[in-house]
Amino acid sequence: MRPSGRTVGDMRIVIAGGHGQIALRLERLLAARGDEVAGVVRRAEQADDLRAAGAEPIVLDLESASVEEVAERLRGADAAVFAAGAGPGSGKARKDTVDKGAAVLFADAAVRAGVRRHVVVSAMAADARHEGGEIFDAYLRAKGAADDHVRAQEALDWTILRPGTLTDEPGTGHVRLEASTGRGSVPRDDVAAVLAELVDTPATAGLTLELVSGSTPVSVAVKSVAGN
Protein backbone atom coordinates (compact mmCIF):
# COMPACT_ATOMS: atom_id res chain seq x y z
CA MET A 1 0.00 0.00 0.00
CA ARG A 2 1.32 3.40 -0.93
CA PRO A 3 1.27 6.20 1.63
CA SER A 4 -2.06 8.06 1.97
CA GLY A 5 -3.68 5.60 -0.42
CA ARG A 6 -1.81 7.02 -3.37
CA THR A 7 -1.52 5.09 -6.61
CA VAL A 8 1.52 4.28 -8.74
CA GLY A 9 2.88 7.42 -10.33
CA ASP A 10 1.27 9.67 -7.76
CA MET A 11 4.06 10.12 -5.20
CA ARG A 12 6.68 12.81 -4.77
CA ILE A 13 9.91 11.43 -3.31
CA VAL A 14 12.92 13.53 -2.29
CA ILE A 15 16.31 11.80 -2.08
CA ALA A 16 19.28 13.20 -0.16
CA GLY A 17 22.58 12.41 -1.82
CA GLY A 18 20.86 12.42 -5.18
CA HIS A 19 24.06 11.99 -7.21
CA GLY A 20 25.21 8.89 -5.38
CA GLN A 21 25.52 5.55 -7.14
CA ILE A 22 22.53 4.03 -5.35
CA ALA A 23 20.48 7.23 -5.55
CA LEU A 24 20.84 7.56 -9.32
CA ARG A 25 19.69 3.98 -9.74
CA LEU A 26 16.75 4.61 -7.42
CA GLU A 27 15.80 7.78 -9.27
CA ARG A 28 15.65 5.88 -12.54
CA LEU A 29 13.42 3.20 -11.01
CA LEU A 30 11.04 5.67 -9.39
CA ALA A 31 10.83 7.89 -12.46
CA ALA A 32 10.20 4.86 -14.68
CA ARG A 33 7.19 3.85 -12.63
CA GLY A 34 5.83 7.38 -12.85
CA ASP A 35 6.71 8.91 -9.51
CA GLU A 36 7.84 12.51 -9.20
CA VAL A 37 11.43 12.37 -7.97
CA ALA A 38 13.79 15.05 -6.70
CA GLY A 39 17.39 14.62 -5.63
CA VAL A 40 19.37 16.88 -3.30
CA VAL A 41 22.91 17.48 -4.61
CA ARG A 42 25.80 19.68 -3.46
CA ARG A 43 27.04 20.88 -6.84
CA ALA A 44 25.15 22.44 -9.74
CA GLU A 45 27.24 20.50 -12.25
CA GLN A 46 25.61 17.29 -11.00
CA ALA A 47 22.16 18.47 -12.08
CA ASP A 48 22.28 17.11 -15.64
CA ASP A 49 22.97 13.58 -14.39
CA LEU A 50 19.86 13.76 -12.24
CA ARG A 51 17.75 15.07 -15.09
CA ALA A 52 19.00 12.19 -17.25
CA ALA A 53 17.82 9.81 -14.51
CA GLY A 54 14.39 11.44 -14.53
CA ALA A 55 14.84 13.43 -11.33
CA GLU A 56 14.53 17.11 -10.48
CA PRO A 57 17.81 18.42 -9.07
CA ILE A 58 17.75 20.41 -5.83
CA VAL A 59 21.11 22.10 -5.26
CA LEU A 60 21.64 22.36 -1.51
CA ASP A 61 24.62 21.55 0.71
CA LEU A 62 23.40 19.46 3.64
CA GLU A 63 26.60 20.22 5.54
CA SER A 64 25.77 23.93 5.75
CA ALA A 65 22.00 24.19 5.23
CA SER A 66 19.58 24.94 8.06
CA VAL A 67 16.72 22.68 9.07
CA GLU A 68 14.23 25.17 7.66
CA GLU A 69 16.06 25.36 4.32
CA VAL A 70 15.88 21.58 3.95
CA ALA A 71 12.30 21.45 5.21
CA GLU A 72 11.29 23.95 2.53
CA ARG A 73 12.55 21.53 -0.14
CA LEU A 74 10.75 18.63 1.50
CA ARG A 75 7.33 20.22 1.89
CA GLY A 76 4.72 18.51 -0.23
CA ALA A 77 6.70 15.27 -0.55
CA ASP A 78 5.14 11.91 0.26
CA ALA A 79 8.44 10.28 1.22
CA ALA A 80 12.07 11.14 1.90
CA VAL A 81 15.08 8.89 1.35
CA PHE A 82 18.48 9.57 2.92
CA ALA A 83 21.11 8.09 0.61
CA ALA A 84 23.92 10.60 1.13
CA GLY A 85 27.41 9.70 2.26
CA ALA A 86 30.78 11.33 2.66
CA GLY A 87 32.33 8.70 0.41
CA PRO A 88 35.28 6.31 0.78
CA GLY A 89 37.92 9.00 0.26
CA SER A 90 36.72 11.25 3.06
CA GLY A 91 38.23 11.62 6.53
CA LYS A 92 36.75 11.27 9.99
CA ALA A 93 35.46 14.86 10.10
CA ARG A 94 33.14 14.37 7.13
CA LYS A 95 31.86 11.08 8.52
CA ASP A 96 30.55 13.23 11.35
CA THR A 97 29.23 16.11 9.20
CA VAL A 98 27.66 13.99 6.44
CA ASP A 99 27.01 10.42 7.57
CA LYS A 100 25.77 11.66 10.95
CA GLY A 101 25.10 15.39 10.72
CA ALA A 102 23.36 15.47 7.35
CA ALA A 103 21.28 12.41 8.22
CA VAL A 104 20.12 14.03 11.46
CA LEU A 105 19.39 17.29 9.64
CA PHE A 106 17.38 15.54 6.93
CA ALA A 107 15.30 13.64 9.49
CA ASP A 108 14.64 16.80 11.52
CA ALA A 109 13.67 18.63 8.33
CA ALA A 110 11.27 15.84 7.37
CA VAL A 111 9.59 16.17 10.77
CA ARG A 112 9.29 19.94 10.33
CA ALA A 113 7.92 19.54 6.80
CA GLY A 114 5.39 16.89 7.87
CA VAL A 115 6.86 14.16 5.65
CA ARG A 116 6.23 10.99 7.65
CA ARG A 117 7.63 8.28 5.36
CA HIS A 118 11.39 8.24 5.85
CA VAL A 119 13.80 5.62 4.50
CA VAL A 120 17.48 5.63 5.43
CA VAL A 121 20.38 3.88 3.71
CA SER A 122 22.64 2.92 6.59
CA ALA A 123 25.42 0.34 6.85
CA MET A 124 25.70 -3.14 8.23
CA ALA A 125 27.23 -3.11 11.73
CA ALA A 126 26.50 0.61 12.21
CA ASP A 127 26.66 1.30 15.94
CA ALA A 128 27.11 4.58 17.79
CA ARG A 129 29.13 2.68 20.40
CA HIS A 130 31.42 0.97 17.89
CA GLU A 131 35.04 1.05 19.03
CA GLY A 132 38.17 1.67 17.00
CA GLY A 133 40.31 4.49 15.71
CA GLU A 134 40.22 3.91 11.95
CA ILE A 135 38.19 5.96 9.50
CA PHE A 136 35.80 3.06 8.90
CA ASP A 137 35.22 2.80 12.65
CA ALA A 138 34.28 6.49 12.67
CA TYR A 139 31.93 5.82 9.76
CA LEU A 140 30.13 3.01 11.62
CA ARG A 141 29.76 5.22 14.70
CA ALA A 142 28.41 8.09 12.62
CA LYS A 143 25.87 5.91 10.84
CA GLY A 144 24.85 4.28 14.09
CA ALA A 145 24.33 7.61 15.83
CA ALA A 146 22.25 8.86 12.89
CA ASP A 147 20.13 5.71 12.95
CA ASP A 148 19.52 6.17 16.68
CA HIS A 149 18.34 9.72 16.06
CA VAL A 150 15.95 8.65 13.31
CA ARG A 151 14.50 5.88 15.47
CA ALA A 152 13.73 8.41 18.19
CA GLN A 153 11.50 10.51 15.92
CA GLU A 154 7.90 9.60 16.70
CA ALA A 155 6.72 11.85 13.87
CA LEU A 156 8.47 9.66 11.27
CA ASP A 157 7.40 6.33 9.79
CA TRP A 158 11.01 5.29 9.35
CA THR A 159 12.67 2.24 7.85
CA ILE A 160 16.44 1.78 8.08
CA LEU A 161 18.14 -0.35 5.44
CA ARG A 162 21.62 -1.74 6.14
CA PRO A 163 23.15 -3.28 3.01
CA GLY A 164 26.18 -5.53 3.07
CA THR A 165 29.26 -4.91 0.95
CA LEU A 166 28.17 -3.01 -2.16
CA THR A 167 29.16 -4.22 -5.61
CA ASP A 168 28.66 -2.99 -9.18
CA GLU A 169 27.66 -6.43 -10.43
CA PRO A 170 24.37 -6.47 -12.33
CA GLY A 171 21.40 -6.89 -10.02
CA THR A 172 19.74 -10.27 -9.82
CA GLY A 173 16.45 -9.08 -8.36
CA HIS A 174 16.85 -11.67 -5.60
CA VAL A 175 17.89 -10.77 -2.07
CA ARG A 176 17.91 -11.73 1.58
CA LEU A 177 16.19 -9.04 3.64
CA GLU A 178 15.89 -9.67 7.36
CA ALA A 179 16.53 -8.11 10.75
CA SER A 180 19.84 -9.97 10.72
CA THR A 181 21.33 -11.59 7.64
CA GLY A 182 24.97 -12.05 8.54
CA ARG A 183 27.78 -10.72 6.38
CA GLY A 184 27.49 -10.70 2.62
CA SER A 185 27.53 -8.55 -0.48
CA VAL A 186 24.78 -7.06 -2.62
CA PRO A 187 24.74 -5.25 -5.98
CA ARG A 188 23.81 -1.57 -5.88
CA ASP A 189 21.10 -2.37 -8.45
CA ASP A 190 19.37 -4.60 -5.93
CA VAL A 191 19.75 -2.07 -3.11
CA ALA A 192 17.97 0.50 -5.27
CA ALA A 193 15.23 -1.99 -6.12
CA VAL A 194 14.66 -2.74 -2.43
CA LEU A 195 14.56 0.97 -1.60
CA ALA A 196 11.92 1.54 -4.27
CA GLU A 197 9.79 -1.19 -2.71
CA LEU A 198 10.35 0.08 0.83
CA VAL A 199 9.28 3.61 -0.07
CA ASP A 200 6.11 2.01 -1.40
CA THR A 201 5.55 -0.15 1.69
CA PRO A 202 4.84 1.91 4.81
CA ALA A 203 4.05 -1.32 6.68
CA THR A 204 7.83 -1.69 7.05
CA ALA A 205 7.91 1.39 9.30
CA GLY A 206 9.81 0.85 12.53
CA LEU A 207 12.09 -1.83 11.07
CA THR A 208 15.87 -1.90 10.81
CA LEU A 209 16.72 -4.38 8.05
CA GLU A 210 19.92 -5.93 6.75
CA LEU A 211 20.27 -6.70 3.05
CA VAL A 212 22.50 -9.10 1.14
CA SER A 213 22.13 -11.11 -2.04
CA GLY A 214 19.82 -14.07 -1.72
CA SER A 215 17.18 -16.19 -3.40
CA THR A 216 13.98 -14.25 -2.69
CA PRO A 217 12.54 -11.83 -5.27
CA VAL A 218 12.76 -8.23 -4.06
CA SER A 219 9.01 -7.60 -3.91
CA VAL A 220 8.41 -10.86 -2.04
CA ALA A 221 11.22 -10.11 0.41
CA VAL A 222 9.78 -6.69 1.25
CA LYS A 223 6.24 -8.03 1.60
CA SER A 224 7.56 -10.76 3.89
CA VAL A 225 9.21 -8.37 6.36
CA ALA A 226 6.21 -6.04 6.19
CA GLY A 227 4.02 -8.89 7.38
CA ASN A 228 6.15 -9.65 10.44
MIGUZA-912468 format. One record per residue (C-alpha): chain; z, x, y; residue in one letter. Coordinates in Angstrom, 3 decimals, always signed. Layout:
N
chaine	z	x	y	residu
A	Z	X	Y	A
...
This chain:
228
chaine	z	x	y	residu
A	+0.000	+0.000	+0.000	M
A	-0.929	+1.320	+3.404	R
A	+1.629	+1.273	+6.200	P
A	+1.969	-2.059	+8.057	S
A	-0.420	-3.676	+5.597	G
A	-3.370	-1.808	+7.016	R
A	-6.611	-1.516	+5.093	T
A	-8.741	+1.517	+4.281	V
A	-10.334	+2.881	+7.417	G
A	-7.756	+1.267	+9.673	D
A	-5.195	+4.063	+10.119	M
A	-4.773	+6.678	+12.807	R
A	-3.310	+9.906	+11.427	I
A	-2.291	+12.922	+13.532	V
A	-2.079	+16.311	+11.799	I
A	-0.158	+19.276	+13.203	A
A	-1.821	+22.578	+12.414	G
A	-5.181	+20.862	+12.422	G
A	-7.211	+24.058	+11.994	H
A	-5.378	+25.211	+8.889	G
A	-7.136	+25.516	+5.552	Q
A	-5.351	+22.529	+4.026	I
A	-5.545	+20.484	+7.226	A
A	-9.316	+20.841	+7.564	L
A	-9.741	+19.691	+3.977	R
A	-7.423	+16.754	+4.613	L
A	-9.269	+15.804	+7.783	E
A	-12.540	+15.646	+5.878	R
A	-11.014	+13.418	+3.197	L
A	-9.394	+11.036	+5.666	L
A	-12.462	+10.825	+7.887	A
A	-14.685	+10.204	+4.860	A
A	-12.628	+7.188	+3.846	R
A	-12.852	+5.833	+7.382	G
A	-9.508	+6.710	+8.908	D
A	-9.202	+7.839	+12.510	E
A	-7.973	+11.430	+12.371	V
A	-6.703	+13.792	+15.050	A
A	-5.630	+17.392	+14.621	G
A	-3.298	+19.373	+16.880	V
A	-4.608	+22.909	+17.484	V
A	-3.457	+25.797	+19.679	R
A	-6.837	+27.038	+20.883	R
A	-9.736	+25.154	+22.441	A
A	-12.250	+27.236	+20.498	E
A	-10.996	+25.606	+17.287	Q
A	-12.080	+22.163	+18.467	A
A	-15.636	+22.281	+17.113	D
A	-14.393	+22.969	+13.583	D
A	-12.238	+19.860	+13.756	L
A	-15.088	+17.753	+15.071	R
A	-17.246	+19.001	+12.189	A
A	-14.510	+17.817	+9.811	A
A	-14.534	+14.389	+11.440	G
A	-11.326	+14.836	+13.433	A
A	-10.484	+14.527	+17.111	E
A	-9.068	+17.814	+18.416	P
A	-5.831	+17.746	+20.407	I
A	-5.256	+21.106	+22.098	V
A	-1.511	+21.641	+22.355	L
A	+0.712	+24.615	+21.554	D
A	+3.636	+23.396	+19.462	L
A	+5.542	+26.603	+20.221	E
A	+5.754	+25.771	+23.927	S
A	+5.227	+21.997	+24.192	A
A	+8.057	+19.582	+24.944	S
A	+9.074	+16.723	+22.676	V
A	+7.661	+14.233	+25.173	E
A	+4.318	+16.056	+25.363	E
A	+3.951	+15.884	+21.582	V
A	+5.205	+12.296	+21.447	A
A	+2.531	+11.290	+23.949	E
A	-0.142	+12.546	+21.532	R
A	+1.500	+10.752	+18.626	L
A	+1.893	+7.333	+20.222	R
A	-0.230	+4.721	+18.512	G
A	-0.547	+6.700	+15.271	A
A	+0.259	+5.137	+11.907	D
A	+1.215	+8.439	+10.284	A
A	+1.901	+12.067	+11.139	A
A	+1.353	+15.085	+8.889	V
A	+2.916	+18.476	+9.572	F
A	+0.607	+21.113	+8.088	A
A	+1.130	+23.915	+10.603	A
A	+2.259	+27.412	+9.701	G
A	+2.660	+30.780	+11.327	A
A	+0.407	+32.330	+8.698	G
A	+0.780	+35.283	+6.313	P
A	+0.257	+37.917	+9.005	G
A	+3.065	+36.716	+11.248	S
A	+6.529	+38.230	+11.621	G
A	+9.985	+36.745	+11.272	K
A	+10.100	+35.462	+14.857	A
A	+7.131	+33.138	+14.373	R
A	+8.525	+31.858	+11.079	K
A	+11.352	+30.549	+13.232	D
A	+9.203	+29.229	+16.107	T
A	+6.437	+27.655	+13.988	V
A	+7.567	+27.008	+10.423	D
A	+10.950	+25.773	+11.662	K
A	+10.718	+25.100	+15.389	G
A	+7.345	+23.357	+15.475	A
A	+8.220	+21.276	+12.409	A
A	+11.463	+20.119	+14.026	V
A	+9.645	+19.388	+17.289	L
A	+6.933	+17.376	+15.537	F
A	+9.488	+15.296	+13.638	A
A	+11.517	+14.637	+16.802	D
A	+8.328	+13.666	+18.635	A
A	+7.369	+11.273	+15.838	A
A	+10.770	+9.593	+16.167	V
A	+10.325	+9.287	+19.938	R
A	+6.800	+7.916	+19.537	A
A	+7.866	+5.394	+16.893	G
A	+5.649	+6.858	+14.158	V
A	+7.647	+6.226	+10.987	R
A	+5.364	+7.632	+8.282	R
A	+5.852	+11.395	+8.242	H
A	+4.497	+13.796	+5.625	V
A	+5.427	+17.478	+5.630	V
A	+3.712	+20.384	+3.884	V
A	+6.592	+22.642	+2.923	S
A	+6.854	+25.418	+0.344	A
A	+8.227	+25.704	-3.144	M
A	+11.730	+27.230	-3.112	A
A	+12.207	+26.502	+0.609	A
A	+15.936	+26.656	+1.302	D
A	+17.793	+27.111	+4.585	A
A	+20.398	+29.126	+2.677	R
A	+17.892	+31.420	+0.971	H
A	+19.034	+35.041	+1.054	E
A	+16.997	+38.168	+1.668	G
A	+15.713	+40.307	+4.493	G
A	+11.953	+40.220	+3.911	E
A	+9.497	+38.188	+5.959	I
A	+8.898	+35.797	+3.057	F
A	+12.646	+35.223	+2.798	D
A	+12.672	+34.280	+6.488	A
A	+9.759	+31.927	+5.815	Y
A	+11.624	+30.133	+3.014	L
A	+14.701	+29.765	+5.217	R
A	+12.617	+28.413	+8.092	A
A	+10.836	+25.871	+5.913	K
A	+14.095	+24.845	+4.278	G
A	+15.826	+24.326	+7.612	A
A	+12.890	+22.255	+8.861	A
A	+12.955	+20.125	+5.712	D
A	+16.683	+19.525	+6.169	D
A	+16.058	+18.344	+9.725	H
A	+13.311	+15.948	+8.652	V
A	+15.470	+14.500	+5.878	R
A	+18.193	+13.730	+8.413	A
A	+15.918	+11.496	+10.510	Q
A	+16.701	+7.899	+9.601	E
A	+13.867	+6.716	+11.848	A
A	+11.266	+8.467	+9.655	L
A	+9.786	+7.402	+6.329	D
A	+9.347	+11.013	+5.286	W
A	+7.851	+12.671	+2.237	T
A	+8.084	+16.439	+1.779	I
A	+5.439	+18.142	-0.355	L
A	+6.142	+21.620	-1.735	R
A	+3.015	+23.148	-3.276	P
A	+3.068	+26.179	-5.535	G
A	+0.946	+29.259	-4.912	T
A	-2.156	+28.170	-3.010	L
A	-5.612	+29.157	-4.217	T
A	-9.177	+28.659	-2.990	D
A	-10.434	+27.661	-6.429	E
A	-12.333	+24.368	-6.472	P
A	-10.024	+21.403	-6.887	G
A	-9.818	+19.744	-10.273	T
A	-8.359	+16.454	-9.082	G
A	-5.600	+16.854	-11.670	H
A	-2.068	+17.886	-10.774	V
A	+1.577	+17.907	-11.727	R
A	+3.637	+16.186	-9.036	L
A	+7.358	+15.887	-9.667	E
A	+10.747	+16.527	-8.111	A
A	+10.720	+19.841	-9.969	S
A	+7.636	+21.328	-11.586	T
A	+8.541	+24.969	-12.052	G
A	+6.384	+27.775	-10.716	R
A	+2.620	+27.489	-10.701	G
A	-0.484	+27.530	-8.545	S
A	-2.623	+24.781	-7.064	V
A	-5.984	+24.739	-5.245	P
A	-5.885	+23.807	-1.572	R
A	-8.445	+21.104	-2.367	D
A	-5.926	+19.366	-4.601	D
A	-3.106	+19.752	-2.072	V
A	-5.266	+17.971	+0.504	A
A	-6.121	+15.228	-1.989	A
A	-2.432	+14.663	-2.741	V
A	-1.605	+14.557	+0.974	L
A	-4.275	+11.924	+1.538	A
A	-2.711	+9.788	-1.185	E
A	+0.831	+10.355	+0.080	L
A	-0.073	+9.275	+3.611	V
A	-1.399	+6.111	+2.008	D
A	+1.691	+5.547	-0.155	T
A	+4.815	+4.841	+1.909	P
A	+6.676	+4.052	-1.319	A
A	+7.052	+7.832	-1.687	T
A	+9.303	+7.908	+1.392	A
A	+12.532	+9.806	+0.846	G
A	+11.075	+12.087	-1.828	L
A	+10.807	+15.871	-1.898	T
A	+8.049	+16.716	-4.376	L
A	+6.755	+19.916	-5.934	E
A	+3.053	+20.269	-6.702	L
A	+1.141	+22.505	-9.099	V
A	-2.041	+22.126	-11.106	S
A	-1.721	+19.825	-14.073	G
A	-3.399	+17.175	-16.191	S
A	-2.688	+13.978	-14.251	T
A	-5.272	+12.541	-11.831	P
A	-4.062	+12.762	-8.234	V
A	-3.913	+9.008	-7.605	S
A	-2.042	+8.410	-10.859	V
A	+0.407	+11.221	-10.107	A
A	+1.246	+9.777	-6.695	V
A	+1.604	+6.240	-8.027	K
A	+3.893	+7.558	-10.756	S
A	+6.359	+9.212	-8.367	V
A	+6.188	+6.208	-6.037	A
A	+7.384	+4.022	-8.887	G
A	+10.437	+6.151	-9.646	N
